[in-house]
Amino acid sequence: MYIAIAGNIGSGKTTLTEILTKRYGAKSYYEDVDNPYIGDFYEDMSRWAFQFQIWFLGSRIRQTLDMLSDGSEIVFQDRTIYEDAHIFAGNLHDMSLMTGRDFGTYMKVFDVASNLIPKPDLLIYLKSSVPTLISQIRKRGRDYEQNIDEGYLGRLNGKYNEWIEKMYDGEVFVIDKDKEDFVENPEVLDALCARLDALLAETRGRK
């Protein structure tokens, strides 16, 4: 069973992935942040946006294929291939930091790859307002994130909401982090796990 966890920067994806992995004795896969273009990208975004994003796309394709072939009964993935394309690459294009030609090429590669990879059995979307994201980012204290632009987070939120509401056609479980804190409120986690337990039972029943 393939469960993906999606959400903006600071929404709690890694925390939830860790909690669920431990609870289910499952295997988890996290975003590979060792992108060799990251330094160049932050120095000159418009010059390196395509290379930066295409590297992440290739890394995500490789990770997803490895994940689905490892034989574990249940796996959790922190962020998806869809977010790389529809959220982050799309936002760079909207900001004129990725040319139309480069974005078109990127999306052609994404379209081929996404058709080769099955959709998650369940996508957990951590929906958060910008103030909640900023609070979480400050709390975790990563130096390179402390000056993140609120407008940037807002644009990403818009992309996420558009993707979930209008584009993604798989099953989605939404947790509204402004009201439902799965760390502080056990009932939120219990409701999610009830859904996962039912899905796991369905999966076992098909075998």
SERO-4910 file (N, C-alpha, C, O; in steps of 0.05 Angstrom, whole numbers):
BEGIN
 pado doro    nc1    nc2    nc3   cac1   cac2   cac3    cc1    cc2    cc3    oc1    oc2    oc3
  Met    A     17    -24      0      0      0      0     18     25      0     36     28     17
  Tyr    A     12     42    -18     29     66    -23     14     91    -14     -7     98    -25
  Ile    A     24    104      8     12    127     19     31    151     16     54    149     24
  Ala    A     21    172      4     37    196      0     27    219     18      3    222     23
  Ile    A     46    235     27     39    258     45     48    283     31     72    287     25
  Ala    A     29    301     25     34    325     10     29    349     27     12    349     45
  Gly    A     42    371     21     37    396     35     60    416     31     82    409     23
  Asn    A     54    441     37     73    463     33     97    460     53     97    443     70
  Ile    A    116    477     48    140    478     66    130    485     94    117    505     98
  Gly    A    138    468    114    131    474    141    104    463    150     95    468    172
  Ser    A     90    447    133     64    437    139     64    413    158     43    406    169
  Gly    A     87    400    161     89    377    179     91    350    166     86    330    178
  Lys    A     99    350    140    100    325    125    119    305    138    112    281    142
  Thr    A    143    314    144    163    296    155    155    285    182    159    262    188
  Thr    A    144    303    199    134    294    225    113    273    223    114    252    237
  Leu    A     93    277    205     72    257    202     83    231    190     75    210    198
  Thr    A    101    234    171    113    210    159    127    193    181    124    169    181
  Glu    A    142    206    198    156    192    220    136    179    239    140    156    247
  Ile    A    114    193    246     94    181    265     81    157    252     78    136    266
  Leu    A     73    159    227     59    137    215     77    113    209     69     90    211
  Thr    A    102    119    202    121     97    197    125     81    222    126     56    222
  Lys    A    128     95    245    131     81    271    106     65    278    108     43    287
  Arg    A     83     78    275     58     65    283     52     40    267     42     20    278
  Tyr    A     59     39    242     52     17    225     76     -2    220     74    -22    205
  Gly    A     99      4    231    123    -12    226    129    -12    196    138    -33    186
  Ala    A    125     10    184    127     12    154    154     23    146    172     27    162
  Lys    A    157     27    120    181     38    109    174     66     98    153     70     86
  Ser    A    192     85    101    187    112     92    209    122     73    232    113     74
  Tyr    A    200    140     56    218    152     36    216    182     38    193    193     37
  Tyr    A    238    196     40    239    224     43    252    238     19    266    225      3
  Glu    A    246    263     16    257    279     -6    287    279     -5    299    285     16
  Asp    A    300    274    -28    329    275    -30    337    305    -34    331    317    -54
  Val    A    349    316    -13    355    345    -14    383    351    -24    392    374    -25
  Asp    A    398    330    -31    426    334    -40    427    341    -69    439    327    -85
  Asn    A    413    363    -77    412    371   -105    437    387   -112    443    407    -99
  Pro    A    453    377   -131    478    391   -137    475    419   -149    494    434   -152
  Tyr    A    450    426   -157    445    452   -169    436    473   -148    431    496   -155
  Ile    A    433    465   -123    419    482   -104    434    509   -100    421    530    -98
  Gly    A    460    508    -98    476    532    -94    473    551   -118    469    575   -114
  Asp    A    476    540   -142    473    556   -166    445    568   -168    441    591   -176
  Phe    A    425    551   -161    397    560   -164    392    584   -146    380    604   -156
  Tyr    A    401    584   -122    395    607   -104    412    631   -111    405    654   -103
  Glu    A    434    627   -126    449    650   -135    437    663   -160    438    687   -163
  Asp    A    425    646   -177    413    656   -202    390    638   -210    394    619   -226
  Met    A    367    643   -199    344    625   -203    336    622   -232    330    600   -241
  Ser    A    335    644   -247    325    642   -274    345    626   -292    336    613   -311
  Arg    A    370    627   -285    390    612   -301    389    582   -295    392    566   -313
  Trp    A    383    574   -270    386    547   -262    359    533   -254    360    510   -245
  Ala    A    337    546   -258    311    535   -249    305    508   -263    297    489   -250
  Phe    A    310    506   -289    304    482   -303    321    458   -293    310    437   -287
  Gln    A    347    463   -291    365    442   -282    358    433   -253    358    409   -247
  Phe    A    352    453   -237    346    448   -209    321    430   -207    321    411   -191
  Gln    A    300    437   -222    275    422   -220    277    395   -234    265    375   -225
  Ile    A    291    394   -256    292    368   -271    308    348   -255    303    324   -256
  Trp    A    328    357   -239    342    339   -221    323    327   -200    324    303   -195
  Phe    A    307    344   -188    288    334   -168    268    315   -181    261    295   -168
  Leu    A    260    320   -205    241    303   -219    253    275   -223    241    255   -218
  Gly    A    278    275   -233    291    249   -237    295    234   -211    292    210   -210
  Ser    A    302    249   -190    306    236   -164    280    224   -154    280    202   -143
  Arg    A    258    238   -158    232    229   -149    223    204   -164    211    186   -153
  Ile    A    228    204   -190    221    181   -207    236    156   -197    224    135   -193
  Arg    A    262    159   -193    278    137   -184    269    127   -156    266    103   -152
  Gln    A    263    146   -139    255    139   -112    228    124   -112    225    103    -99
  Thr    A    209    133   -128    183    121   -129    184     93   -140    171     75   -130
  Leu    A    200     89   -161    203     62   -173    216     43   -153    208     20   -150
  Asp    A    237     53   -139    250     36   -118    230     30    -96    230      7    -86
  Met    A    215     49    -88    196     46    -66    175     25    -72    168      8    -55
  Leu    A    165     25    -97    143      7   -104    153    -21   -110    137    -40   -112
  Ser    A    179    -25   -112    189    -51   -118    203    -64    -94    215    -86    -96
  Asp    A    202    -51    -70    218    -62    -48    204    -83    -31    216    -95    -13
  Gly    A    178    -89    -37    165   -111    -24    152   -105      3    140   -123     14
  Ser    A    154    -81     13    141    -75     39    111    -74     36    100    -67     14
  Glu    A     97    -81     57     68    -82     55     56    -53     54     37    -49     40
  Ile    A     69    -35     68     59     -7     67     83     11     67    103      7     82
  Val    A     83     32     50    104     51     49     92     79     49     70     84     39
  Phe    A    107     98     62     99    126     64    119    143     49    144    139     53
  Gln    A    110    161     33    128    179     17    123    208     25    100    218     24
  Asp    A    144    221     33    143    249     41    147    266     15    170    268      5
  Arg    A    125    277      5    123    293    -20    124    275    -44    135    254    -44
  Thr    A    110    285    -65    105    268    -89    117    281   -115    124    304   -115
  Ile    A    117    265   -135    126    274   -162    107    296   -172    115    314   -187
  Tyr    A     81    294   -165     61    314   -174     67    342   -163     63    362   -177
  Glu    A     76    343   -138     83    369   -127    107    382   -140    108    406   -145
  Asp    A    127    365   -147    150    375   -162    141    390   -187    152    412   -193
  Ala    A    122    379   -201    113    391   -226     93    413   -223     98    436   -231
  His    A     70    406   -211     47    424   -210     51    447   -190     39    469   -194
  Ile    A     67    443   -170     70    464   -149     96    480   -154     95    504   -160
  Phe    A    119    466   -152    144    481   -151    154    490   -179    161    513   -183
  Ala    A    154    471   -199    161    480   -226    141    499   -237    148    519   -250
  Gly    A    115    494   -232     94    512   -242     97    540   -230     92    560   -243
  Asn    A    104    541   -204    107    567   -191    131    582   -203    129    606   -207
  Leu    A    153    568   -208    176    581   -220    169    592   -248    178    614   -256
  His    A    153    577   -263    144    587   -289    127    612   -286    130    631   -301
  Asp    A    108    611   -267     90    634   -263    105    659   -255     97    681   -261
  Met    A    128    655   -241    144    678   -231    164    687   -253    181    704   -248
  Ser    A    162    675   -277    181    681   -299    210    674   -292    228    685   -303
  Leu    A    213    654   -274    240    644   -268    247    619   -284    270    610   -284
  Met    A    227    607   -297    231    585   -316    217    593   -342    193    599   -342
  Thr    A    232    592   -364    220    600   -389    198    581   -398    196    558   -388
  Gly    A    181    591   -415    160    574   -426    170    549   -440    159    528   -438
  Arg    A    192    553   -454    204    530   -469    214    509   -449    209    485   -453
  Asp    A    229    518   -428    239    499   -409    216    486   -393    217    462   -388
  Phe    A    196    501   -386    173    489   -372    158    469   -389    150    448   -379
  Gly    A    156    475   -415    143    456   -433    158    430   -435    146    408   -434
  Thr    A    185    432   -437    202    408   -437    199    392   -412    197    368   -412
  Tyr    A    200    407   -389    198    394   -363    171    378   -361    171    355   -352
  Met    A    149    391   -369    123    378   -366    120    354   -385    106    335   -378
  Lys    A    134    354   -408    133    331   -425    147    307   -412    137    284   -413
  Val    A    169    312   -398    183    291   -384    165    281   -361    162    257   -356
  Phe    A    153    300   -346    135    293   -324    112    276   -334    105    257   -321
  Asp    A     99    284   -356     76    269   -366     83    240   -371     67    222   -365
  Val    A    106    236   -384    114    208   -390    119    193   -363    109    171   -360
  Ala    A    133    205   -345    140    192   -320    116    186   -303    113    165   -292
  Ser    A     98    206   -301     74    202   -284     56    180   -294     41    169   -278
  Asn    A     56    175   -320     40    153   -331     52    126   -326     39    105   -330
  Leu    A     77    125   -319     91    100   -313     89     93   -283     96     70   -276
  Ile    A     81    112   -267     81    108   -238     52    108   -228     37    126   -234
  Pro    A     43     87   -213     16     87   -202     11    110   -182     29    118   -168
  Lys    A    -14    119   -181    -21    139   -161    -20    126   -134    -24    102   -131
  Pro    A    -16    143   -113    -18    133    -86    -45    121    -80    -65    130    -91
  Asp    A    -46    101    -63    -72     90    -54    -87    111    -38   -111    112    -38
  Leu    A    -72    128    -25    -84    151    -10    -64    174     -9    -41    169     -3
  Leu    A    -73    198    -16    -56    222    -13    -66    237     12    -89    245     13
  Ile    A    -49    241     31    -55    257     54    -45    285     49    -21    290     46
  Tyr    A    -64    304     49    -57    332     43    -58    348     69    -79    351     81
  Leu    A    -35    359     77    -34    376    101    -38    405     92    -19    418     82
  Lys    A    -62    415     95    -70    441     87    -64    461    110    -72    457    132
  Ser    A    -49    483    104    -41    501    124    -42    530    114    -35    535     91
  Ser    A    -50    549    130    -49    577    123    -20    586    126     -3    572    138
  Val    A    -14    609    114     14    619    116     22    624    145     45    617    152
  Pro    A      6    637    162     15    640    190     22    614    204     41    613    219
  Thr    A      7    593    199     13    567    210     39    557    200     56    546    215
  Leu    A     44    560    174     69    551    162     93    566    174    113    554    181
  Ile    A     90    592    176    112    609    187    118    600    216    141    598    224
  Ser    A     97    596    232    101    587    259    116    561    261    134    558    277
  Gln    A    109    542    243    123    516    243    151    518    233    169    505    244
  Ile    A    156    535    213    183    539    203    201    551    224    224    543    227
  Arg    A    191    570    239    207    582    260    212    563    283    234    563    295
  Lys    A    193    546    288    195    527    310    217    506    304    232    498    322
  Arg    A    219    497    279    239    477    273    267    489    268    286    474    269
  Gly    A    269    515    264    294    529    266    315    523    246    339    525    252
  Arg    A    308    517    221    328    513    200    337    540    191    320    557    182
  Asp    A    363    546    192    373    573    186    365    582    159    357    606    155
  Tyr    A    367    565    139    362    574    111    332    579    106    326    590     84
  Glu    A    315    572    124    286    577    121    276    601    136    253    610    131
  Gln    A    292    613    153    281    633    172    273    659    158    255    673    168
  Asn    A    284    665    135    276    689    121    259    683     96    258    699     78
  Ile    A    246    661     97    229    653     74    207    674     70    194    683     89
  Asp    A    202    680     45    182    701     39    154    691     42    146    670     31
  Glu    A    137    706     57    109    698     61     93    698     35     75    681     32
  Gly    A    100    716     17     86    717     -8     92    692    -25     74    681    -39
  Tyr    A    116    682    -22    124    657    -36    108    633    -25     97    617    -41
  Leu    A    106    632      1     90    610     13     60    613      5     47    593      0
  Gly    A     50    637      3     23    642     -6     18    632    -34     -3    621    -40
  Arg    A     37    638    -52     35    628    -80     35    598    -81     20    586    -96
  Leu    A     52    585    -65     53    556    -64     26    545    -54     16    525    -64
  Asn    A     15    558    -33    -11    549    -23    -32    550    -44    -48    532    -47
  Gly    A    -32    572    -60    -51    574    -82    -48    551   -102    -68    540   -111
  Lys    A    -23    544   -108    -18    522   -126    -27    495   -115    -39    479   -129
  Tyr    A    -22    491    -89    -31    467    -76    -61    464    -77    -71    443    -84
  Asn    A    -75    485    -69   -104    484    -68   -116    479    -96   -135    464    -99
  Glu    A   -105    492   -116   -114    488   -144   -109    459   -152   -127    446   -165
  Trp    A    -86    448   -146    -79    421   -153    -99    401   -140   -109    383   -153
  Ile    A   -103    404   -114   -120    385    -99   -149    388   -109   -162    367   -112
  Glu    A   -159    412   -112   -187    416   -118   -195    412   -148   -217    404   -154
  Lys    A   -175    416   -166   -183    416   -194   -167    396   -212   -176    390   -234
  Met    A   -144    386   -202   -127    371   -220   -123    342   -210   -125    323   -226
  Tyr    A   -118    338   -185   -112    311   -175   -138    294   -174   -158    303   -163
  Asp    A   -137    270   -186   -161    254   -188   -160    228   -171   -175    210   -175
  Gly    A   -141    227   -152   -139    204   -134   -153    209   -108   -165    231   -105
  Glu    A   -153    190    -90   -166    193    -64   -149    211    -46   -124    207    -44
  Val    A   -162    230    -32   -147    249    -16   -160    250     12   -184    250     15
  Phe    A   -143    250     33   -151    255     60   -138    281     69   -114    284     70
  Val    A   -155    301     75   -145    328     81   -144    332    111   -163    326    126
  Ile    A   -121    342    121   -119    350    149   -114    380    148    -94    390    137
  Asp    A   -132    395    160   -130    424    161   -113    431    186   -122    431    208
  Lys    A    -87    437    181    -69    442    203    -75    466    220    -66    468    243
  Asp    A    -91    485    210   -100    507    226   -118    499    248   -120    512    269
  Lys    A   -133    477    244   -153    468    264   -147    440    274   -156    433    296
  Glu    A   -132    424    259   -127    396    266    -98    390    269    -84    385    249
  Asp    A    -88    392    293    -59    387    298    -56    358    307    -64    351    329
  Phe    A    -45    342    289    -43    313    295    -22    307    316    -22    285    327
  Val    A     -5    326    324     14    322    346      0    328    372      3    312    391
  Glu    A    -15    350    374    -27    358    399    -54    345    404    -62    341    427
  Asn    A    -68    337    382    -95    325    385    -95    296    375    -95    292    350
  Pro    A    -95    277    393    -94    248    384   -118    240    367   -116    222    351
  Glu    A   -140    254    370   -164    247    354   -160    251    324   -171    236    308
  Val    A   -144    271    317   -138    275    289   -123    252    277   -129    242    256
  Leu    A   -102    243    292    -86    220    283   -103    194    282   -100    178    264
  Asp    A   -120    191    302   -137    167    303   -156    166    279   -160    145    268
  Ala    A   -167    189    271   -185    189    248   -170    182    223   -181    167    206
  Leu    A   -146    192    220   -130    185    197   -123    155    197   -125    141    176
  Cys    A   -115    145    220   -107    117    222   -131     98    217   -128     76    207
  Ala    A   -155    107    225   -179     91    219   -182     88    189   -189     66    179
  Arg    A   -177    109    174   -179    108    145   -157     90    134   -162     74    115
  Leu    A   -133     92    144   -111     76    135   -116     46    141   -110     29    125
  Asp    A   -127     41    165   -133     13    173   -153      1    154   -150    -22    146
  Ala    A   -174     16    147   -194      6    129   -182      1    101   -188    -19     88
  Leu    A   -165     19     92   -153     16     66   -134     -8     66   -132    -23     46
  Leu    A   -119    -12     88   -101    -35     90   -117    -61     90   -108    -80     77
  Ala    A   -140    -61    103   -157    -85    103   -167    -91     75   -168   -115     67
  Glu    A   -174    -70     60   -183    -74     33   -161    -86     16   -165   -104     -1
  Thr    A   -137    -75     20   -114    -84      4   -108   -114     10   -103   -129     -8
  Arg    A   -109   -121     35   -103   -149     43   -125   -167     32   -120   -190     24
  Gly    A   -150   -157     31   -172   -173     21   -171   -180     -8   -182   -199    -18
  Arg    A   -156   -163    -23   -153   -167    -52   -132   -188    -58   -130   -197    -81
  Lys    A   -116   -194    -38    -93   -213    -44   -103   -242    -44    -87   -260    -48
***
